[in-house]
């Protein structure tokens, strides 16, 4: 996995959904992620948005918490722990590869086609994150280095050199470093 072209927006949907879930959970107040926010995150798959229900809030919030622990373990260089946590998620639901036709195109899925929404996205997110770990690319599952920011991101840069979640955090960290240098 080197460079942007290798990330298929659909195949890797699980990674982007996982990143969004973790970010939302870390920033949002309140006991659960609201269903309107979930609809925005799952927009990558219109069929999921259609099925989405307020009753799914708790399940997706729990998934966000679990995925957040995986990102935290990776950020702390505890890859064994990250792998163990992913294995727990992967073992929750039976999975087998099968082809499904969507919008006239065959796609390979690993989750059973009739799973409810939260189990399905648990399987997709865990598998996509696990693939990145298995490819030796865990460093691409980043946590922002800027002070007072704990957002996570997928580093799609060529040499996996990204350190911040956004240009805003990058600039903030740069000017803080500049001020520190001037002060000393
Ligand atoms: Zn940030």
Backbone and ligand atoms as CSV (ligand in chain L), in Angstrom:
chain,resi,resn,atom,element,x,y,z
A,1,UNK,N,N,0.831,-1.187,0.000
A,1,UNK,CA,C,0.000,0.000,0.000
A,1,UNK,C,C,0.875,1.250,0.000
A,2,UNK,N,N,1.133,1.785,-1.170
A,2,UNK,CA,C,1.926,3.014,-1.212
A,2,UNK,C,C,1.182,4.019,-2.056
A,3,UNK,N,N,0.711,5.041,-1.417
A,3,UNK,CA,C,0.116,6.127,-2.180
A,3,UNK,C,C,-1.381,6.019,-2.320
A,4,UNK,N,N,-1.938,7.125,-2.673
A,4,UNK,CA,C,-3.373,7.328,-2.673
A,4,UNK,C,C,-4.115,6.371,-3.595
A,5,UNK,N,N,-3.544,6.094,-4.783
A,5,UNK,CA,C,-4.276,5.315,-5.773
A,5,UNK,C,C,-4.593,3.917,-5.264
A,6,UNK,N,N,-3.868,3.459,-4.245
A,6,UNK,CA,C,-4.078,2.099,-3.761
A,6,UNK,C,C,-5.321,2.005,-2.876
A,7,UNK,N,N,-5.805,3.129,-2.415
A,7,UNK,CA,C,-6.975,3.098,-1.557
A,7,UNK,C,C,-8.240,3.257,-2.388
A,8,UNK,N,N,-8.942,2.161,-2.556
A,8,UNK,CA,C,-10.222,2.202,-3.243
A,8,UNK,C,C,-11.254,2.709,-2.238
A,9,UNK,N,N,-11.924,3.789,-2.598
A,9,UNK,CA,C,-12.847,4.423,-1.652
A,9,UNK,C,C,-13.941,3.463,-1.185
A,10,UNK,N,N,-14.272,2.510,-2.047
A,10,UNK,CA,C,-15.320,1.585,-1.610
A,10,UNK,C,C,-14.732,0.446,-0.797
A,11,UNK,N,N,-13.695,-0.189,-1.357
A,11,UNK,CA,C,-13.092,-1.336,-0.665
A,11,UNK,C,C,-12.640,-0.946,0.728
A,12,UNK,N,N,-12.102,0.278,0.853
A,12,UNK,CA,C,-11.588,0.712,2.143
A,12,UNK,C,C,-12.599,1.520,2.940
A,13,UNK,N,N,-13.854,1.397,2.574
A,13,UNK,CA,C,-14.887,2.156,3.274
A,13,UNK,C,C,-14.814,1.916,4.777
A,14,UNK,N,N,-14.480,0.686,5.157
A,14,UNK,CA,C,-14.411,0.349,6.577
A,14,UNK,C,C,-13.409,1.199,7.327
A,15,UNK,N,N,-12.302,1.548,6.670
A,15,UNK,CA,C,-11.284,2.365,7.331
A,15,UNK,C,C,-11.795,3.786,7.525
A,16,UNK,N,N,-12.404,4.341,6.473
A,16,UNK,CA,C,-12.892,5.719,6.574
A,16,UNK,C,C,-14.048,5.825,7.571
A,17,UNK,N,N,-14.914,4.814,7.570
A,17,UNK,CA,C,-16.016,4.814,8.539
A,17,UNK,C,C,-15.448,4.685,9.954
A,18,UNK,N,N,-14.434,3.833,10.135
A,18,UNK,CA,C,-13.824,3.661,11.459
A,18,UNK,C,C,-13.210,4.976,11.939
A,19,UNK,N,N,-12.470,5.660,11.045
A,19,UNK,CA,C,-11.843,6.938,11.404
A,19,UNK,C,C,-12.919,7.950,11.823
A,20,UNK,N,N,-13.981,8.037,11.027
A,20,UNK,CA,C,-15.050,9.002,11.334
A,20,UNK,C,C,-15.744,8.669,12.653
A,21,UNK,N,N,-15.975,7.383,12.898
A,21,UNK,CA,C,-16.640,6.979,14.140
A,21,UNK,C,C,-15.784,7.364,15.348
A,22,UNK,N,N,-14.484,7.067,15.263
A,22,UNK,CA,C,-13.592,7.358,16.392
A,22,UNK,C,C,-13.521,8.868,16.619
A,23,UNK,N,N,-13.358,9.637,15.529
A,23,UNK,CA,C,-13.274,11.094,15.657
A,23,UNK,C,C,-14.535,11.671,16.287
A,24,UNK,N,N,-15.659,11.204,15.814
A,24,UNK,CA,C,-16.927,11.715,16.303
A,24,UNK,C,C,-17.103,11.391,17.787
A,25,UNK,N,N,-16.734,10.186,18.152
A,25,UNK,CA,C,-16.877,9.756,19.540
A,25,UNK,C,C,-15.965,10.569,20.454
A,26,UNK,N,N,-14.770,10.888,19.958
A,26,UNK,CA,C,-13.820,11.609,20.795
A,26,UNK,C,C,-14.195,13.070,20.939
A,27,UNK,N,N,-14.946,13.607,19.968
A,27,UNK,CA,C,-15.274,15.029,20.016
A,27,UNK,C,C,-16.656,15.326,20.555
A,28,UNK,N,N,-17.557,14.377,20.327
A,28,UNK,CA,C,-18.949,14.667,20.664
A,28,UNK,C,C,-19.195,14.494,22.157
A,29,UNK,N,N,-20.009,15.372,22.671
A,29,UNK,CA,C,-20.486,15.202,24.020
A,29,UNK,C,C,-21.670,14.243,23.943
A,30,UNK,N,N,-22.119,13.787,25.098
A,30,UNK,CA,C,-23.330,12.974,25.105
A,30,UNK,C,C,-23.040,11.502,25.123
A,31,UNK,N,N,-24.022,10.735,25.570
A,31,UNK,CA,C,-23.827,9.295,25.778
A,31,UNK,C,C,-23.691,8.507,24.480
A,32,UNK,N,N,-24.332,8.951,23.406
A,32,UNK,CA,C,-24.251,8.192,22.155
A,32,UNK,C,C,-24.019,9.124,20.973
A,33,UNK,N,N,-23.529,8.542,19.863
A,33,UNK,CA,C,-23.400,9.294,18.614
A,33,UNK,C,C,-24.797,9.411,18.009
A,34,UNK,N,N,-25.277,10.652,17.754
A,34,UNK,CA,C,-26.635,10.825,17.235
A,34,UNK,C,C,-26.792,10.223,15.833
A,35,UNK,N,N,-27.993,9.766,15.571
A,35,UNK,CA,C,-28.274,9.057,14.321
A,35,UNK,C,C,-28.023,9.955,13.094
A,36,UNK,N,N,-28.202,11.271,13.226
A,36,UNK,CA,C,-27.943,12.165,12.074
A,36,UNK,C,C,-26.463,12.146,11.699
A,37,UNK,N,N,-25.609,12.076,12.718
A,37,UNK,CA,C,-24.161,12.010,12.462
A,37,UNK,C,C,-23.801,10.671,11.841
A,38,UNK,N,N,-24.436,9.600,12.323
A,38,UNK,CA,C,-24.175,8.264,11.769
A,38,UNK,C,C,-24.558,8.225,10.292
A,39,UNK,N,N,-25.661,8.878,9.956
A,39,UNK,CA,C,-26.118,8.891,8.558
A,39,UNK,C,C,-25.067,9.566,7.677
A,40,UNK,N,N,-24.444,10.613,8.192
A,40,UNK,CA,C,-23.406,11.322,7.436
A,40,UNK,C,C,-22.194,10.389,7.216
A,41,UNK,N,N,-21.812,9.668,8.268
A,41,UNK,CA,C,-20.656,8.768,8.181
A,41,UNK,C,C,-20.921,7.626,7.211
A,42,UNK,N,N,-22.134,7.086,7.231
A,42,UNK,CA,C,-22.455,5.901,6.427
A,42,UNK,C,C,-22.909,6.262,5.017
A,43,UNK,N,N,-22.834,7.552,4.658
A,43,UNK,CA,C,-23.289,7.995,3.338
A,43,UNK,C,C,-22.576,7.256,2.211
A,44,UNK,N,N,-21.389,6.694,2.508
A,44,UNK,CA,C,-20.649,5.923,1.524
A,44,UNK,C,C,-21.463,4.720,1.047
A,45,UNK,N,N,-22.416,4.292,1.860
A,45,UNK,CA,C,-23.259,3.150,1.505
A,45,UNK,C,C,-24.736,3.500,1.716
A,46,UNK,N,N,-25.386,4.006,0.673
A,46,UNK,CA,C,-26.778,4.461,0.793
A,46,UNK,C,C,-27.720,3.402,1.376
A,47,UNK,N,N,-27.460,2.122,1.082
A,47,UNK,CA,C,-28.328,1.064,1.623
A,47,UNK,C,C,-28.272,1.054,3.149
A,48,UNK,N,N,-27.093,1.329,3.696
A,48,UNK,CA,C,-26.952,1.367,5.158
A,48,UNK,C,C,-27.718,2.538,5.750
A,49,UNK,N,N,-27.634,3.694,5.068
A,49,UNK,CA,C,-28.330,4.878,5.573
A,49,UNK,C,C,-29.833,4.623,5.628
A,50,UNK,N,N,-30.327,3.894,4.622
A,50,UNK,CA,C,-31.746,3.586,4.573
A,50,UNK,C,C,-32.188,2.724,5.758
A,51,UNK,N,N,-31.319,1.792,6.161
A,51,UNK,CA,C,-31.647,0.883,7.257
A,51,UNK,C,C,-31.434,1.517,8.632
A,52,UNK,N,N,-30.632,2.578,8.653
A,52,UNK,CA,C,-30.214,3.180,9.918
A,52,UNK,C,C,-31.402,3.608,10.768
A,53,UNK,N,N,-31.311,3.307,12.051
A,53,UNK,CA,C,-32.407,3.600,12.961
A,53,UNK,C,C,-31.833,4.166,14.257
A,54,UNK,N,N,-32.635,4.932,14.966
A,54,UNK,CA,C,-32.189,5.503,16.235
A,54,UNK,C,C,-31.708,4.410,17.193
A,55,UNK,N,N,-32.299,3.224,17.070
A,55,UNK,CA,C,-31.926,2.104,17.940
A,55,UNK,C,C,-30.481,1.651,17.701
A,56,UNK,N,N,-29.883,2.083,16.581
A,56,UNK,CA,C,-28.497,1.696,16.275
A,56,UNK,C,C,-27.461,2.589,16.953
A,57,UNK,N,N,-27.925,3.700,17.543
A,57,UNK,CA,C,-26.980,4.664,18.132
A,57,UNK,C,C,-26.058,4.004,19.149
A,58,UNK,N,N,-26.623,3.216,20.056
A,58,UNK,CA,C,-25.822,2.614,21.124
A,58,UNK,C,C,-24.788,1.645,20.554
A,59,UNK,N,N,-25.219,0.841,19.582
A,59,UNK,CA,C,-24.318,-0.144,18.991
A,59,UNK,C,C,-23.155,0.499,18.261
A,60,UNK,N,N,-23.433,1.549,17.484
A,60,UNK,CA,C,-22.364,2.231,16.755
A,60,UNK,C,C,-21.434,2.976,17.723
A,61,UNK,N,N,-22.009,3.485,18.804
A,61,UNK,CA,C,-21.184,4.182,19.791
A,61,UNK,C,C,-20.222,3.198,20.458
A,62,UNK,N,N,-20.721,2.014,20.777
A,62,UNK,CA,C,-19.868,0.983,21.360
A,62,UNK,C,C,-18.779,0.574,20.361
A,63,UNK,N,N,-19.156,0.443,19.093
A,63,UNK,CA,C,-18.160,0.123,18.063
A,63,UNK,C,C,-17.104,1.228,17.997
A,64,UNK,N,N,-17.546,2.484,18.054
A,64,UNK,CA,C,-16.600,3.617,18.026
A,64,UNK,C,C,-15.640,3.540,19.212
A,65,UNK,N,N,-16.164,3.177,20.389
A,65,UNK,CA,C,-15.299,3.044,21.567
A,65,UNK,C,C,-14.250,1.956,21.358
A,66,UNK,N,N,-14.687,0.811,20.841
A,66,UNK,CA,C,-13.768,-0.316,20.620
A,66,UNK,C,C,-12.691,0.063,19.601
A,67,UNK,N,N,-13.112,0.706,18.510
A,67,UNK,CA,C,-12.155,1.103,17.476
A,67,UNK,C,C,-11.203,2.173,18.018
A,68,UNK,N,N,-11.725,3.033,18.884
A,68,UNK,CA,C,-10.880,4.060,19.498
A,68,UNK,C,C,-9.748,3.430,20.299
A,69,UNK,N,N,-10.041,2.320,20.980
A,69,UNK,CA,C,-9.004,1.602,21.740
A,69,UNK,C,C,-7.952,1.027,20.795
A,70,UNK,N,N,-8.394,0.567,19.627
A,70,UNK,CA,C,-7.445,0.029,18.643
A,70,UNK,C,C,-6.502,1.149,18.177
A,71,UNK,N,N,-7.077,2.309,17.828
A,71,UNK,CA,C,-6.242,3.447,17.387
A,71,UNK,C,C,-5.295,3.889,18.513
A,72,UNK,N,N,-5.798,3.892,19.746
A,72,UNK,CA,C,-4.955,4.311,20.874
A,72,UNK,C,C,-3.788,3.341,21.055
A,73,UNK,N,N,-4.052,2.053,20.882
A,73,UNK,CA,C,-2.988,1.054,21.013
A,73,UNK,C,C,-1.940,1.253,19.915
A,74,UNK,N,N,-2.396,1.532,18.693
A,74,UNK,CA,C,-1.456,1.759,17.589
A,74,UNK,C,C,-0.637,3.023,17.866
A,75,UNK,N,N,-1.317,4.080,18.333
A,75,UNK,CA,C,-0.633,5.339,18.628
A,75,UNK,C,C,0.429,5.140,19.717
A,76,UNK,N,N,0.157,4.213,20.652
A,76,UNK,CA,C,1.103,3.936,21.727
A,76,UNK,C,C,2.103,2.841,21.371
A,77,UNK,N,N,2.155,2.493,20.095
A,77,UNK,CA,C,3.086,1.446,19.633
A,77,UNK,C,C,2.829,0.099,20.302
A,78,UNK,N,N,1.595,-0.143,20.700
A,78,UNK,CA,C,1.241,-1.434,21.291
A,78,UNK,C,C,0.471,-2.243,20.242
A,79,UNK,N,N,1.206,-2.720,19.239
A,79,UNK,CA,C,0.562,-3.407,18.117
A,79,UNK,C,C,-0.036,-4.743,18.526
A,80,UNK,N,N,0.606,-5.432,19.488
A,80,UNK,CA,C,0.048,-6.705,19.963
A,80,UNK,C,C,-1.347,-6.481,20.533
A,81,UNK,N,N,-1.471,-5.410,21.315
A,81,UNK,CA,C,-2.782,-5.105,21.906
A,81,UNK,C,C,-3.788,-4.754,20.812
A,82,UNK,N,N,-3.350,-3.958,19.827
A,82,UNK,CA,C,-4.249,-3.585,18.727
A,82,UNK,C,C,-4.745,-4.839,18.011
A,83,UNK,N,N,-3.831,-5.765,17.749
A,83,UNK,CA,C,-4.199,-7.005,17.047
A,83,UNK,C,C,-5.169,-7.836,17.885
A,84,UNK,N,N,-4.906,-7.918,19.187
A,84,UNK,CA,C,-5.816,-8.681,20.048
A,84,UNK,C,C,-7.215,-8.073,20.035
A,85,UNK,N,N,-7.268,-6.747,20.125
A,85,UNK,CA,C,-8.572,-6.076,20.123
A,85,UNK,C,C,-9.296,-6.293,18.797
A,86,UNK,N,N,-8.547,-6.264,17.699
A,86,UNK,CA,C,-9.165,-6.505,16.387
A,86,UNK,C,C,-9.660,-7.942,16.286
A,87,UNK,N,N,-8.897,-8.875,16.825
A,87,UNK,CA,C,-9.323,-10.273,16.777
A,87,UNK,C,C,-10.637,-10.480,17.532
A,88,UNK,N,N,-10.790,-9.773,18.635
A,88,UNK,CA,C,-12.048,-9.870,19.388
A,88,UNK,C,C,-13.214,-9.406,18.507
A,89,UNK,N,N,-13.019,-8.269,17.820
A,89,UNK,CA,C,-14.085,-7.745,16.946
A,89,UNK,C,C,-14.340,-8.685,15.764
A,90,UNK,N,N,-13.245,-9.229,15.199
A,90,UNK,CA,C,-13.379,-10.116,14.039
A,90,UNK,C,C,-14.110,-11.406,14.400
A,91,UNK,N,N,-13.965,-11.840,15.645
A,91,UNK,CA,C,-14.565,-13.108,16.067
A,91,UNK,C,C,-16.034,-12.964,16.439
A,92,UNK,N,N,-16.514,-11.719,16.513
A,92,UNK,CA,C,-17.897,-11.502,16.961
A,92,UNK,C,C,-18.923,-12.077,15.994
A,93,UNK,N,N,-18.611,-11.974,14.669
A,93,UNK,CA,C,-19.600,-12.398,13.681
A,93,UNK,C,C,-18.954,-13.307,12.651
A,94,UNK,N,N,-19.657,-14.344,12.235
A,94,UNK,CA,C,-19.084,-15.245,11.233
A,94,UNK,C,C,-18.926,-14.505,9.914
A,95,UNK,N,N,-17.852,-14.780,9.207
A,95,UNK,CA,C,-17.617,-14.107,7.931
A,95,UNK,C,C,-17.109,-15.110,6.909
A,96,UNK,N,N,-17.548,-14.953,5.693
A,96,UNK,CA,C,-17.007,-15.735,4.594
A,96,UNK,C,C,-17.084,-14.889,3.333
A,97,UNK,N,N,-16.087,-15.038,2.446
A,97,UNK,CA,C,-16.103,-14.208,1.237
A,97,UNK,C,C,-17.257,-14.603,0.319
A,98,UNK,N,N,-17.935,-13.622,-0.223
A,98,UNK,CA,C,-18.941,-13.905,-1.243
A,98,UNK,C,C,-19.097,-12.684,-2.138
A,99,UNK,N,N,-19.506,-12.936,-3.380
A,99,UNK,CA,C,-19.694,-11.845,-4.331
A,99,UNK,C,C,-21.131,-11.350,-4.284
A,100,UNK,N,N,-21.296,-10.058,-4.302
A,100,UNK,CA,C,-22.632,-9.475,-4.339
A,100,UNK,C,C,-22.667,-8.422,-5.437
A,101,UNK,N,N,-23.749,-8.417,-6.206
A,101,UNK,CA,C,-23.847,-7.452,-7.304
A,101,UNK,C,C,-24.459,-6.160,-6.794
A,102,UNK,N,N,-23.736,-5.069,-6.988
A,102,UNK,CA,C,-24.220,-3.774,-6.531
A,102,UNK,C,C,-24.074,-2.762,-7.640
A,103,UNK,N,N,-25.162,-2.144,-7.990
A,103,UNK,CA,C,-25.158,-1.150,-9.069
A,103,UNK,C,C,-24.485,-1.722,-10.315
A,104,UNK,N,N,-24.823,-2.999,-10.636
A,104,UNK,CA,C,-24.329,-3.614,-11.848
A,104,UNK,C,C,-22.887,-4.084,-11.795
A,105,UNK,N,N,-22.261,-4.001,-10.617
A,105,UNK,CA,C,-20.860,-4.366,-10.515
A,105,UNK,C,C,-20.685,-5.379,-9.391
A,106,UNK,N,N,-19.880,-6.427,-9.631
A,106,UNK,CA,C,-19.654,-7.431,-8.594
A,106,UNK,C,C,-18.620,-6.942,-7.597
A,107,UNK,N,N,-18.961,-7.098,-6.309
A,107,UNK,CA,C,-18.033,-6.703,-5.250
A,107,UNK,C,C,-17.845,-7.876,-4.318
A,108,UNK,N,N,-16.635,-7.984,-3.778
A,108,UNK,CA,C,-16.352,-9.063,-2.835
A,108,UNK,C,C,-16.614,-8.585,-1.410
A,109,UNK,N,N,-17.501,-9.289,-0.734
A,109,UNK,CA,C,-17.802,-8.967,0.658
A,109,UNK,C,C,-17.362,-10.108,1.559
A,110,UNK,N,N,-17.100,-9.809,2.791
A,110,UNK,CA,C,-16.705,-10.843,3.740
A,110,UNK,C,C,-17.743,-11.040,4.834
A,111,UNK,N,N,-18.614,-10.077,4.972
A,111,UNK,CA,C,-19.640,-10.204,6.013
A,111,UNK,C,C,-20.861,-10.892,5.418
A,112,UNK,N,N,-21.580,-11.674,6.211
A,112,UNK,CA,C,-22.815,-12.292,5.712
A,112,UNK,C,C,-23.782,-11.214,5.232
A,113,UNK,N,N,-24.492,-11.469,4.119
A,113,UNK,CA,C,-25.314,-10.422,3.504
A,113,UNK,C,C,-26.518,-10.010,4.351
A,114,UNK,N,N,-26.923,-10.862,5.298
A,114,UNK,CA,C,-28.154,-10.560,6.028
A,114,UNK,C,C,-27.902,-10.054,7.451
A,115,UNK,N,N,-26.667,-9.641,7.735
A,115,UNK,CA,C,-26.379,-9.133,9.081
A,115,UNK,C,C,-27.073,-7.793,9.309
A,116,UNK,N,N,-27.542,-7.538,10.543
A,116,UNK,CA,C,-28.019,-6.193,10.866
A,116,UNK,C,C,-26.873,-5.178,10.751
A,117,UNK,N,N,-27.242,-3.911,10.779
A,117,UNK,CA,C,-26.299,-2.838,10.467
A,117,UNK,C,C,-25.043,-2.798,11.356
A,118,UNK,N,N,-25.234,-2.824,12.664
A,118,UNK,CA,C,-24.071,-2.680,13.552
A,118,UNK,C,C,-23.123,-3.887,13.428
A,119,UNK,N,N,-23.631,-5.130,13.466
A,119,UNK,CA,C,-22.722,-6.264,13.234
A,119,UNK,C,C,-22.019,-6.175,11.882
A,120,UNK,N,N,-22.744,-5.750,10.843
A,120,UNK,CA,C,-22.144,-5.660,9.520
A,120,UNK,C,C,-20.985,-4.668,9.511
A,121,UNK,N,N,-21.197,-3.482,10.063
A,121,UNK,CA,C,-20.135,-2.468,10.058
A,121,UNK,C,C,-19.018,-2.810,11.037
A,122,UNK,N,N,-19.340,-3.555,12.084
A,122,UNK,CA,C,-18.282,-4.036,12.975
A,122,UNK,C,C,-17.348,-4.943,12.187
A,123,UNK,N,N,-17.944,-5.872,11.407
A,123,UNK,CA,C,-17.147,-6.801,10.605
A,123,UNK,C,C,-16.334,-6.048,9.546
A,124,UNK,N,N,-16.956,-5.087,8.874
A,124,UNK,CA,C,-16.265,-4.354,7.801
A,124,UNK,C,C,-15.117,-3.509,8.367
A,125,UNK,N,N,-15.407,-2.751,9.420
A,125,UNK,CA,C,-14.374,-1.878,10.000
A,125,UNK,C,C,-13.208,-2.712,10.525
A,126,UNK,N,N,-13.530,-3.769,11.282
A,126,UNK,CA,C,-12.464,-4.581,11.875
A,126,UNK,C,C,-11.612,-5.214,10.781
A,127,UNK,N,N,-12.263,-5.711,9.739
A,127,UNK,CA,C,-11.493,-6.379,8.694
A,127,UNK,C,C,-10.601,-5.401,7.936
A,128,UNK,N,N,-11.146,-4.223,7.609
A,128,UNK,CA,C,-10.346,-3.250,6.858
A,128,UNK,C,C,-9.157,-2.740,7.669
A,129,UNK,N,N,-9.380,-2.502,8.953
A,129,UNK,CA,C,-8.277,-2.058,9.817
A,129,UNK,C,C,-7.256,-3.188,9.955
A,130,UNK,N,N,-7.763,-4.419,10.105
A,130,UNK,CA,C,-6.870,-5.572,10.252
A,130,UNK,C,C,-5.990,-5.749,9.012
A,131,UNK,N,N,-6.539,-5.490,7.843
A,131,UNK,CA,C,-5.754,-5.601,6.602
A,131,UNK,C,C,-4.568,-4.643,6.607
A,132,UNK,N,N,-4.792,-3.437,7.103
A,132,UNK,CA,C,-3.712,-2.446,7.136
A,132,UNK,C,C,-2.617,-2.902,8.106
A,133,UNK,N,N,-3.054,-3.439,9.253
A,133,UNK,CA,C,-2.089,-3.979,10.224
A,133,UNK,C,C,-1.295,-5.119,9.607
A,134,UNK,N,N,-2.020,-6.018,8.920
A,134,UNK,CA,C,-1.383,-7.203,8.338
A,134,UNK,C,C,-0.424,-6.821,7.213
A,135,UNK,N,N,-0.652,-5.647,6.601
A,135,UNK,CA,C,0.232,-5.190,5.529
A,135,UNK,C,C,1.450,-4.467,6.092
A,136,UNK,N,N,1.554,-4.426,7.416
A,136,UNK,CA,C,2.688,-3.738,8.030
A,136,UNK,C,C,2.579,-2.228,7.939
A,137,UNK,N,N,1.348,-1.734,7.775
A,137,UNK,CA,C,1.141,-0.297,7.553
A,137,UNK,C,C,0.387,0.359,8.706
A,138,UNK,N,N,0.502,-0.202,9.904
A,138,UNK,CA,C,-0.264,0.327,11.038
A,138,UNK,C,C,0.014,1.807,11.266
A,139,UNK,N,N,1.232,2.257,10.932
A,139,UNK,CA,C,1.589,3.666,11.147
A,139,UNK,C,C,0.689,4.597,10.335
A,140,UNK,N,N,0.028,4.050,9.318
A,140,UNK,CA,C,-0.880,4.887,8.518
A,140,UNK,C,C,-2.196,5.180,9.251
A,141,UNK,N,N,-2.442,4.451,10.338
A,141,UNK,CA,C,-3.624,4.724,11.158
A,141,UNK,C,C,-3.170,5.688,12.250
A,142,UNK,N,N,-3.162,6.971,11.922
A,142,UNK,CA,C,-2.510,7.961,12.767
A,142,UNK,C,C,-3.422,8.633,13.772
A,143,UNK,N,N,-2.788,9.205,14.798
A,143,UNK,CA,C,-3.474,10.066,15.755
A,143,UNK,C,C,-2.753,11.415,15.718
A,144,UNK,N,N,-3.513,12.496,15.632
A,144,UNK,CA,C,-2.947,13.836,15.454
A,144,UNK,C,C,-1.956,14.179,16.559
A,145,UNK,N,N,-0.811,14.740,16.157
A,145,UNK,CA,C,0.249,15.115,17.086
A,145,UNK,C,C,0.029,16.473,17.741
A,146,UNK,N,N,-0.902,17.258,17.205
A,146,UNK,CA,C,-1.095,18.617,17.717
A,146,UNK,C,C,-1.633,18.578,19.146
A,147,UNK,N,N,-1.250,19.616,19.894
A,147,UNK,CA,C,-1.715,19.682,21.269
A,147,UNK,C,C,-3.236,19.819,21.326
A,148,UNK,N,N,-3.832,19.190,22.306
A,148,UNK,CA,C,-5.281,19.269,22.496
A,148,UNK,C,C,-6.081,18.761,21.306
A,149,UNK,N,N,-5.511,17.885,20.519
A,149,UNK,CA,C,-6.259,17.266,19.432
A,149,UNK,C,C,-5.998,15.765,19.495
A,150,UNK,N,N,-7.034,14.998,19.458
A,150,UNK,CA,C,-6.827,13.534,19.466
A,150,UNK,C,C,-7.556,12.887,18.298
A,151,UNK,N,N,-7.728,13.667,17.232
A,151,UNK,CA,C,-8.398,13.113,16.043
A,151,UNK,C,C,-7.527,12.049,15.403
A,152,UNK,N,N,-8.155,11.093,14.750
A,152,UNK,CA,C,-7.415,10.050,14.047
A,152,UNK,C,C,-7.590,10.250,12.546
A,153,UNK,N,N,-6.721,9.634,11.757
A,153,UNK,CA,C,-6.786,9.813,10.309
A,153,UNK,C,C,-6.109,8.628,9.631
A,154,UNK,N,N,-6.435,8.445,8.363
A,154,UNK,CA,C,-5.719,7.479,7.540
A,154,UNK,C,C,-4.671,8.252,6.749
A,155,UNK,N,N,-3.424,7.910,6.945
A,155,UNK,CA,C,-2.320,8.596,6.263
A,155,UNK,C,C,-2.145,8.003,4.874
A,156,UNK,N,N,-2.562,8.761,3.860
A,156,UNK,CA,C,-2.461,8.281,2.480
A,156,UNK,C,C,-1.260,8.891,1.762
A,157,UNK,N,N,-0.395,9.577,2.490
A,157,UNK,CA,C,0.769,10.192,1.848
A,157,UNK,C,C,1.719,9.105,1.345
A,158,UNK,N,N,2.516,9.454,0.350
A,158,UNK,CA,C,3.382,8.474,-0.293
A,158,UNK,C,C,4.325,7.795,0.689
A,159,UNK,N,N,4.976,8.590,1.540
A,159,UNK,CA,C,5.975,8.003,2.449
A,159,UNK,C,C,5.472,7.908,3.891
A,160,UNK,N,N,4.159,7.902,4.059
A,160,UNK,CA,C,3.554,7.743,5.392
A,160,UNK,C,C,4.159,8.714,6.398
A,161,UNK,N,N,4.204,9.998,6.015
A,161,UNK,CA,C,4.895,10.987,6.839
A,161,UNK,C,C,3.950,11.951,7.550
A,162,UNK,N,N,2.657,11.713,7.394
A,162,UNK,CA,C,1.691,12.659,7.948
A,162,UNK,C,C,1.669,12.572,9.476
A,163,UNK,N,N,1.567,13.730,10.146
A,163,UNK,CA,C,1.537,13.743,11.613
A,163,UNK,C,C,0.292,14.415,12.179
A,164,UNK,N,N,-0.435,15.130,11.339
A,164,UNK,CA,C,-1.570,15.895,11.849
A,164,UNK,C,C,-2.864,15.520,11.117
A,165,UNK,N,N,-3.991,15.750,11.799
A,165,UNK,CA,C,-5.275,15.361,11.239
A,165,UNK,C,C,-5.683,16.293,10.106
A,166,UNK,N,N,-5.165,17.533,10.130
A,166,UNK,CA,C,-5.654,18.551,9.194
A,166,UNK,C,C,-4.592,19.616,8.977
A,167,UNK,N,N,-4.797,20.420,7.944
A,167,UNK,CA,C,-3.901,21.551,7.697
A,167,UNK,C,C,-3.950,22.522,8.873
A,168,UNK,N,N,-5.137,22.691,9.442
A,168,UNK,CA,C,-5.284,23.609,10.573
A,168,UNK,C,C,-4.391,23.186,11.741
A,169,UNK,N,N,-4.401,21.901,12.081
A,169,UNK,CA,C,-3.570,21.408,13.188
A,169,UNK,C,C,-2.089,21.493,12.832
A,170,UNK,N,N,-1.762,21.203,11.589
A,170,UNK,CA,C,-0.377,21.311,11.121
A,170,UNK,C,C,0.131,22.742,11.321
A,171,UNK,N,N,-0.667,23.737,10.883
A,171,UNK,CA,C,-0.272,25.141,11.010
A,171,UNK,C,C,-0.172,25.567,12.467
A,172,UNK,N,N,-1.130,25.105,13.262
A,172,UNK,CA,C,-1.150,25.441,14.687
A,172,UNK,C,C,0.125,24.923,15.358
A,173,UNK,N,N,0.500,23.665,15.039
A,173,UNK,CA,C,1.682,23.061,15.643
A,173,UNK,C,C,2.953,23.773,15.176
A,174,UNK,N,N,2.983,24.183,13.890
A,174,UNK,CA,C,4.142,24.888,13.359
A,174,UNK,C,C,4.345,26.226,14.046
A,175,UNK,N,N,3.263,26.982,14.199
A,175,UNK,CA,C,3.444,28.300,14.805
A,175,UNK,C,C,3.761,28.179,16.293
A,176,UNK,N,N,3.260,27.126,16.943
A,176,UNK,CA,C,3.612,26.899,18.355
A,176,UNK,C,C,5.103,26.596,18.467
A,177,UNK,N,N,5.617,25.780,17.554
A,177,UNK,CA,C,7.041,25.430,17.568
A,177,UNK,C,C,7.881,26.679,17.294
A,178,UNK,N,N,7.384,27.541,16.389
A,178,UNK,CA,C,8.086,28.782,16.055
A,178,UNK,C,C,8.162,29.700,17.274
A,179,UNK,N,N,7.024,29.801,17.977
A,179,UNK,CA,C,6.993,30.655,19.179
A,179,UNK,C,C,7.951,30.122,20.248
A,180,UNK,N,N,7.976,28.788,20.374
A,180,UNK,CA,C,8.879,28.183,21.369
A,180,UNK,C,C,10.335,28.500,21.046
A,181,UNK,N,N,10.669,28.390,19.738
A,181,UNK,CA,C,12.060,28.662,19.334
A,181,UNK,C,C,12.423,30.123,19.614
A,182,UNK,N,N,11.477,31.029,19.325
A,182,UNK,CA,C,11.751,32.463,19.529
A,182,UNK,C,C,11.902,32.779,21.004
A,183,UNK,N,N,11.129,32.077,21.833
A,183,UNK,CA,C,11.139,32.364,23.268
A,183,UNK,C,C,12.420,31.873,23.925
A,184,UNK,N,N,13.052,30.876,23.327
A,184,UNK,CA,C,14.229,30.307,24.003
A,184,UNK,C,C,15.524,30.933,23.507
L,1,ZN,ZN,ZN,-5.551,17.559,14.857
